[in-house]
Amino acid sequence: QATRLLVAYLDASRKDDRAPGDLYPFTAAAVEAIFTRSNRKPRDVLRKAHGLVEAAAGENIDVIDAEDVIRYLDALGPETDDDLGPVVIGTATSAPDWSEG
């Protein structure tokens, strides 16, 4: 289930010539580790996968395996629903509206 979810997003965001359905940069074990640590919630799977891609890019990690997932998620600390940040109510614009102060 997590694999199908991630593959759809990875395929949509690819800029290289990888075949559709490729899990790169994740290994199958990494996807299982993400799913296990995401309380089986699709939102959490995608959020954590995104964070892992960003962290791996910052550390020049080419392939993200289960050990990388565990190390990254352990560094984030305990799981809470509050770790997504504050909810901002308003419209999305391409430029900030400085008139509201």
C-alpha positions as CSV (number, residue, x, y, z in Angstrom):
1,Q,0.0,0.0,0.0
2,A,2.8,2.5,0.9
3,T,4.7,1.4,-2.1
4,R,1.9,2.3,-4.5
5,L,1.4,5.6,-2.8
6,L,5.0,6.6,-2.9
7,V,5.5,5.4,-6.5
8,A,2.7,7.6,-7.7
9,Y,4.3,10.7,-6.1
10,L,7.8,9.7,-7.2
11,D,6.7,9.1,-10.8
12,A,5.0,12.5,-10.9
13,S,8.1,14.3,-9.5
14,R,10.9,12.6,-11.5
15,K,13.2,14.6,-13.6
16,D,15.3,11.7,-14.8
17,D,14.6,8.8,-17.2
18,R,13.8,6.1,-14.6
19,A,11.1,3.7,-15.4
20,P,7.6,4.3,-14.0
21,G,7.1,2.4,-10.8
22,D,10.8,2.7,-9.6
23,L,11.1,3.3,-5.9
24,Y,14.4,5.1,-6.3
25,P,15.8,6.7,-4.1
26,F,14.2,4.4,-1.6
27,T,14.8,0.7,-1.1
28,A,11.8,-1.6,-0.5
29,A,13.0,-2.0,3.1
30,A,13.1,1.8,3.5
31,V,9.5,2.0,2.3
32,E,8.4,-0.7,4.8
33,A,10.2,1.2,7.6
34,I,8.5,4.5,6.6
35,F,5.1,2.8,6.6
36,T,5.7,1.1,9.9
37,R,6.7,4.4,11.5
38,S,3.8,6.4,9.9
39,N,0.9,4.8,11.9
40,R,-0.4,3.6,8.5
41,K,-1.5,7.1,7.6
42,P,-0.9,8.1,4.0
43,R,-0.3,11.7,5.0
44,D,2.5,10.7,7.3
45,V,4.1,8.3,4.7
46,L,4.3,11.1,2.2
47,R,5.5,13.7,4.7
48,K,8.2,11.5,6.1
49,A,9.3,10.4,2.7
50,H,9.6,14.0,1.6
51,G,11.7,14.8,4.7
52,L,13.9,11.8,4.0
53,V,14.5,12.9,0.4
54,E,15.5,16.4,1.6
55,A,17.8,15.0,4.3
56,A,19.4,12.6,2.0
57,A,20.0,15.3,-0.5
58,G,21.7,17.4,2.2
59,E,23.9,14.5,3.1
60,N,24.6,13.4,-0.5
61,I,23.0,10.0,0.2
62,D,22.1,8.4,-3.2
63,V,20.0,5.5,-1.9
64,I,17.8,5.7,1.2
65,D,17.7,2.4,3.0
66,A,15.9,1.2,6.2
67,E,18.9,2.3,8.4
68,D,18.6,5.8,7.0
69,V,14.9,5.9,7.7
70,I,15.4,4.8,11.3
71,R,18.2,7.2,11.9
72,Y,16.3,10.2,10.4
73,L,13.0,9.4,12.2
74,D,14.7,8.8,15.5
75,A,16.4,12.2,15.2
76,L,13.0,13.8,14.8
77,G,11.9,12.7,18.3
78,P,8.6,11.2,19.4
79,E,5.6,11.0,17.1
80,T,2.9,13.6,17.6
81,D,0.1,15.0,15.5
82,D,1.4,18.5,16.3
83,D,4.7,18.1,14.5
84,L,3.1,19.2,11.2
85,G,3.3,22.9,12.3
86,P,0.5,25.4,12.9
87,V,-2.5,25.5,10.7
88,V,-2.7,28.8,8.8
89,I,-6.1,29.9,7.7
90,G,-6.2,32.0,4.6
91,T,-5.8,32.0,0.9
92,A,-2.7,30.8,-0.9
93,T,-1.0,33.4,-3.1
94,S,2.1,33.5,-5.1
95,A,3.3,36.6,-3.3
96,P,3.0,37.6,0.3
97,D,0.4,40.2,1.2
98,W,2.4,42.7,3.2
99,S,-0.7,44.9,3.7
100,E,-1.8,42.8,6.7
101,G,1.3,43.6,8.6
